Amino acid sequence: MKTMIRPVHTHQELQEVHDLEQAVWQGQTVPTSLLKVFVDHGGLILGAYEGNGRMVAMAVALAARYQGLWYLHSHMTAVLPAYQQRGIGRQLKQYQVEWALRNGYEFVGWTFDPLQKANAYFNLTVLKARVLAFLPNYYGSLDDRINGSGPTHRFFVGVNPQWPSCQMSCTRTLVPLPEDISYLRQKDPVRAERWSRYYAIRFSAANWAVLGLAFSPKRRLSYILGQRDVNWQQGYSNR
């Protein structure tokens, strides 16, 4: 059955969004009262529906500012496990970008866990997102089945197809990703904490930029880091 994506705004639809969030993360959730505020004041909440009318995925975004620019912040995207690997997440993000640019926002931005390999590949390779900042322990302890109880380091990324390419120096280095950080958080929290400390030290340094992903000589998926040009943020505005 074909998946239909559309904006949602009624109380019943927002309750479906809330229930889907709970089913996927089984942890802290955004109450429907806040979802209503988001959607009524510049935000966008999307539902993805199967042909039988069941919501199988959602995306919640709100109006926000970054370095003086208004952008659409994609706070969360969730797809039910049975419907993952079908391209629904990509469709939701593409809808957000098209909607945001039509409605005067400069870009769509969101955070993701830089230690999650699948998320890194999806965001940087599939969606062509640009890493704008490293945010150490951004959400505090979430203590859910995905994040565990450790620090929630995040990359803040943005997408605007009209942005010029970054100008970087030729000095580059590779920073490896763990094979399975979710497994480590559940079975070996000491090693998971070592990875978190390593990333906090590595990405808190100034004057770096993530250029993308590559495999190391030992076939480890890694971030490519280069020295950031002091003028690299020029040209963000699409107007």
N, C-alpha and C positions, 0 to 999 in steps of 0.2 A: 504494500500500500504506500502511496505517495505521502511524504511528510509536508505539511503546510506550516509556514511560519508567518505569524502575524502579531501585531502589538496587542497587549491585554491591559485592561484597566478596571474591570468590575471587581467588586468584593469577592465574588465567587471565583473568578479567574485568579485573583491574587492569592486566595487561599490555596488554590491548586499549585501555584508557584511555591508557596511556603511548604506545602506537603512534599513536593518533589525535592526541594532543597534538603529537607529533613531525611528523606529516603536515601539520598546520595551521600550526604556527609555524616549523618547521625551525630551531630554535635550542635554547636551554637547556630541559631538561625536568625534571619531578619524578620521581625514581626510584620504582619500585614499592614499595620498602621503606618509603618515607615515606608513600605512598598507603595502605599497610596500617595504619600507625600512625594516620593521620587517621581512617580508617573505623572502627577498633576503639576509638577514644577520643573519642567525641562528635561526630565529623564525619559528613558525608554525601557519598557519591560516587554520581552518577547516570549511567546509560547510556541513550541513546535508540536504539532498535532498529527497523529496518525489518521487514516481515513475514517476510523470509528469515533473520532472526536476526543480521544484520550490524549492528554498532554504528556509527552514523553521527554521533553527537554525544555529548558528555559534559559533566559539571559536577563540579568537585571543591570541597568546602567543609570547613572545619575549625572546631573550637571556638576562640573567641578572646574577648578582653575589650577594651572601649573605655569609658573614663571610668567604670570600676567596674561596667559592665554586661556580662554574658555575651551574646555574639551569635554567629551562624553566619557565618563569613567565607567568602564564595564566592571562592576563590582563582583559579579559571580555568574558563571555559566555551568549548568549541570545537565547531564544526559543520563537517563536511566541505563543501568548496565546492559540490559538486553538490547539497547538501541545504539550502543557505542560502536565505533569503527564503521559508521555509515555516512560520515561526512556532515552530520547534523551540526556539530560544533562549529565547523568551518562556515556553514551557511548562516548560522546565527551571527558570527563575527562579521561576515561580509555585509549582512543586513545592517548591522550597527554602523559600520563605516559609511555605507551609502546614505543612511538616514542622517548621520551626524553632519556630513558635509553639506547635504541639502538644507539642513536646519541651522547653518551658520557656525558650527563648532569647528575648531582648528584640526582636531584629530580625535581618535578613540584611544584611550589609554587604559591599562589594567596592570595588575601585579601577578606574578607567578613565582612558584618555588623554583629557584635556579638549580636545586639539587635533583629535581625530577626530570629524568631523561626524556620521557615522552612529551612532557610539557615544553621542554626546551626545543625539541625538534618541531613540534606543532607551531609554537609561537614564532620562532626565528626563521624556520625554513618554509613551512606551509603558508603562514600568514604574513611573512616578511616584516615582522615587527622590529622596531629599533629599540634597543635598551637605552633608556634615558637616565636611570639612576639605580643604585643599590640601596635598599632600605633594610638595615639590620633590625631583626626582631620586630617587624612592623606591626603585627597584630598581637604581640604578646603570646602567651601560651593558649592555644586553642583546645588542646587535649581531646582531639577527635581521632577517628580511625585512620585518617590520611596524614595528618600533621604530627601525631604523637603529642608529647608534652614538652618538647624542646623548643628552642627559639624559632620564630617564624621569619627567617630571612627571605627577602623578596627582591626580584628585579621589577622595576617599574618600566613598562614598555609602551610605545605608541605606534599607531599606524595611520599614515596618510599617504596614499599613492602618489600625491603630488610633491612630496618632499624630495629635495635633491639628495644625491648620495653623499655620504660622509667623506670628508677628506682626511685621510689618516697617514701617519708616517709608515715607513716600511718596517719599523721595529715591532715585531709581533711575538707573542708567546702563547702556549696552549695551557689551559686550565682544565684538567679532567673532571668528568662527572662520575659519581658513584654508579655502580651497575644497577643497584636497586635500593634506593634510600628508604622506601616504604618498608621493605623487609628488615633493614637495619634498625629502623625506629621501633619495630615490634620485637625483634629477636636479639639485637645487639646494640642497645642504646648508647653504649660507650663509644663504639665506632661511629655511630650516627652523630654524636656530639663532636667528635674530632673533625668530621666533615664540616659541620656547621661553623666551628671555630676557624678552620682553614679558609672557608669562603668569606667569613666576616673580616679576616685579616687581608685576604687577597683583594676583595672588591671594595674595601673601605679606602684603599689608596686613591689618591687624586690623579687626575689626568690620564684616565684609561677609558677605553670604549670597547664594547663587545662587537666584533665584526661579523660574527656568525658562528657556525659549528664546523668542526672537521674531525677526522680520526687521527689519532696520534700514531707514531710508528708501531706502537704495540696494539693498535686497533681499539683504543679507548676513545669514545666520543668525548670531545673536549670543546670548550669555548675558545675562540680565537680572540685574543686581546691585542689591541694596538694603542699607540699613544694618541690621545685625542687632540685634534686641532683646536686652538683657542677659539676659532670662529665657527666651530662645527654646528652650533645651534642656529646660526643665521639661516634664514629661509624657511623656518618652521611655518610661518603664517601662509595660509593658502589664499589670502586676499591681497 
